[in-house]
Amino acid sequence: MSVGTLSRDTVAVRIAVAVVIALPAVVLRLTGVHPPPVASMILFGAGVVSAAVLLLWAAETARVDMSGALALALLALIAVLPEYAVDLYFAYAAGSRPEYTAYAAANMTGANRLLVGVGWPLVSLAFVLAVRRRRPGRHRIGRIQPPPQRRDVRLGERHRVELGFLAIAALIAFIPTLTGEIGWYVTVLLIAVYVAYMTGIGRGAAEGVDDLIGVPARLAMLPRLRRRQTTWLGFAFGALVVVCAAEPFANALVDTGTVLGIDRFLLVQWLAPLASEAPELIVATVFAWRLRDGDAIGILLSSKVNQWTLLIGTLPLAYRAGGGAWSLPLDARQIEEVLLTAAQTVLGVAMLVNLSFLRIEAALLFVLFAVQFAFPGTQIRLVLAGIYLAIGFSLLIARHRDLGECLRAAVVSPTRGVSPTR
């Protein structure tokens, strides 16, 4: 196991800092104090980020003591629990406040596009810089030593399962763009894909502690009883913070947009996902910097599968629980956003099906992601969707054998027990 330079005191300080940052959100919620919108956004947003960090540390540490489907399910769900909490709150509130319907779709599409458009290129950039930084004769960094000339991210065979299921989910996700709603039938299909995905990867053995970095790596060294107590305490406190911070943070985003004259849709679409996804993006970047490129992209790929199946699938259920119908309606703007996100997913799958992520592909993903901010509006979203699909389907046609391998891996994985990184 590689703990790096983190000492016991350093780990204790990092945990204490995360807890201290999270505490104001808990205290404010329990006491019923309502600060001004901007202050609320900052304080509760900090709570969401801290909760994400604590939950990620706890989930990573839990890999030492769990195996198979339980560990994988916890890792997949807990790591993105803050994102789920915020988005499901918007969907729930939309049941009685129709204006919140747009925010549910905005948060979901923003989180998914952020993972692919920023997260994947960030991994590629960190890996390229780390390889260039390595000089002949230097000690090995991490567990993986790539060939001196390799500058492109590589995935392992185990990732074919995730890519296969992501390809299936991407096709299903086009249904809302045709029907104008995330219907109950989409919920059934996507949750079925998620269950099949978890069944397919759930037969893997427990993760090794040498896969861990930073705080989880040090916590894994604790005696079993103390380690488990620390892990579950992290789960409990992180969940408490999420419960306390998610709703006021979501409302504060909307109120802040009103106060500052900022587009509330854009605040919900980008700021909330950035807060909840930041810890995972940082971990993936650290993996890439340590030349563990397959693990780095695998973390984000697993989150993409999770959010593109279970998160979308549960939105209509939250909407129904809040007093709405069984299907979550989408207006013209939301249909465009879902179409653009689904199209980006197609291109992302096409780039990875050959288990290689080229630097030029990473650059293209980031440029296409960034263009939408330079030229906002309906026309550019439709043009970008067309570009994503044109390039994506062209690559899939050229790589149809690789796509077939990924789909076969997804279909047969429940019996073969293929295990991905996460």
Buried (B, 14 or more C-beta within 10 A) or exposed (E): EEBEEBEEEBBEEBBEEBBEBBBBBBEBBEEEEBBEBEBBBBBBBBBBBBBBBBBBBBBBBBBBBBBBBEBBBBBBBBBBBBBBBBBBBBBBBBBEBEEBBBBBBBBBBBBBBBBBBBBBBBBBBBBBEBBEEBEEEEEEBBEBEBEEEBBBBBBEEBBBBBBBBBBBBBEBBBBBBEBBBBBBBBBEBBBBBBEBBBBBBBBBEBBEBEBBBBBBBBBBBBEEEEBBEBBEEBBEBBBBBBBBBBBBBBBBBBBBBEEEEEEBBBBBBBBBBBBBBBBBBBBBBBBBBBBBBBBBBBBBBBBBBBBBBBBBBBBBBBBBEBEBEEBBBBEEBBBBBBBBBBBBBBBBBBBBBBBBBBBEBBEBBBEBBEBBEEEEEEEBBBBBBEBBBEBBBEBBEEBEEBBEBBBEBBBEBBEEBBBBBB
